């Protein structure tokens, strides 16, 4: 005879779930008090009315405006592609120098990892604002921003992948007297190549989204056009831009998923 396991009172009355719910509510209220945020302002009549007006305008897109969106959209994709490619190329030697099974000098690995970690902690919006001030408004500031962002991310992803590879081929080549370069080419690269391309595609997908945001601070691309339409209260044109961005991001995600499955 099958007997169902007896549940405790905690499981029966979902006490943990209730406690987590009240904990989240408490933290929300506590953080609003600390930061001086008035939560009721989000739900007053003026805010809801303004939201309804904005939503109504965006539900009537000005479709002829799409012809003005194509150029900045292509700039956004080019920014993401060039920034991802250059950042990945720069990240490769840093990833190799950060891997414990490639470099035996602990101090050298530590210095390289600290550099990568410092770069990765810088927000992309901050980088975009800085390089916009240095290089001026336009795609060049966006490319440099995405290059640095990609470098920090790819350096971490790749050195972690390198450290998890099978050590057998490395030890065999080392015992045969192969140089470090030969070990990397014939033992490391074949094992991490698929992971490398998968990480590259993922980073490119992230950079397409990021390039839209950093364009909002003047780094070129469709984000800059988005800022103009919002500042001019042309929400019907803003709706067209958001729709185009959504379609492009979805297409890129489907393409990346298809390529990752082929690489698996």
Secondary structure, 3 states (H helix, E strand, C coil): CCCCCCCCHHHHCCHHHHHHHHHHHHHHHHHHHHHCCCHHHHCCHHHHHHHHHHHHHHCCCCHHHHHHHHHHHHHHHHHHHHHHHHHHHHHHHHHHHHCCCCCCCHHHHHHHHHHHHHHHHCCHHHHHHHHHHHHCCCHHHHHHHHHHHHHHHHHHHHHHHHHCCCCHHHHHHHHCCCCHHHHHHHHHHHHHHHHHHHHHHHHHHHHHHHHHHHHHHCCCCHHHHHHHHHHCCCHHHHHHHHHHHHHHHHHHHHHHHHHHHHHC
